[in-house]
Amino acid sequence: MSENTLNWRIVDDIAAELGAKDYARAKWRQSGRGVPAEWKIKIAQAMMARGVPVSLSDFDRLPENPGRIAA
């Protein structure tokens, strides 16, 4: 994804659409965790289907952000 535009809001929204539970998505943002490989693939495929280029390595650059995503 160009210039690291992948963020937790996007990850959270798409993962929710794909069926990831709230508690699981909150865990992904905790220290030492991250998005599981299975979900990285699902989210990346969904984004690419929408015409948004993204690589799996983009997920590794997401900052730790525990807790809820502000609305």
N, C-alpha and C positions, 0 to 999 in steps of 0.2 A: 504494500500500500504506500502510495507516495507520501513522503514527508511525515510518516508516522501519524496518520490521521485516525488510526484505530484507537478507540477509547473504551472505557468501561461501559458507558451509556450504550454504545452500539453493540458491544458484546452482550450486555445484559438483555437488551431489547430483542435481539435476534435469538439468543438462547431461550428466552421465554417463549417466543413464537414457536420454537422447535420442541418445546416441552420440558426444558430444564426447570427443576423445582427452585423456588425462591431460596431455600436454605442452602442448596448446592451452589447456586450462583454466588451467594454471600461468602461461602467457603473459598471460592476461587480467588477472591480478592485478599485473602489473609496472607500474612507473611509466610513465605516458604511453600506456598501452594501453587497457584496459577490455574489456568484453564487446562483440564485434562485433554490428552491428545485426541481422544474420540470426539470431544466437543469442539476442539480447535478445527478439526476436519469438517464437522457438520456446519459450523458457523462460517468457515471460509468458503465452503461450497455454496451456502445460501447467499453470501455476499457476491461471489463470482457470478451466480445465476442472475443477480440484479445488476451486473455490469460493473461491480466495484472490485478492482484488483486488490488482492491481499495475499500475503504469504504467511505460512505458519510461524515464521520467525517474528512476524509483527506482534504476535501474542506475547512473546518473551520480553518485549519492551514495555508492556503495560506496567504502570506503577502499582505497588501494593496500595490497596484502598479498602480496608476493612469496613464492614457495615453496609448500610443501605445506600442505594444510589438516590440522590436527591431528585425530586420531581421537577 
